Amino acid sequence: MITVMIKRIPFIFLMTLGVLLIPYLAMQFSQEVNWSVFDFMAMGFLLFAAGVTVDLIFGKAQAQYRWLIILGVVLLFLLLWAELAVGVFGTPWAGN
């Protein structure tokens, strides 16, 4: 079971890089998108952590609770993303 999960880590990493290519390419064609290296690292960490967590949930959680837990992970990811991007909750590490 763990071996199968470890084999999926490169796929999750490549998917994370693929999603990060979207803002990178947008930066090449538009002045509206202006990400720093820290933005790419933070979003890369969030995406990779969410992907690994969902993969772990698929392997370990009972089927009846699996989608509820995944929904919680996705909701937490979106809340962290919104807070880092625009500061929805006004924490000290909020965006501008």
WOQUI-V552998 format. One record per pair of residues at least 24 apart in sequence whose C-alpha atoms are under 6 Angstrom apart, sorted by the first residue. I is the first residue (numbers start at 1). J is the second residue. If there is no record, write none. Layout:
I|J, I|J
//
This chain:
16|47, 16|48
//
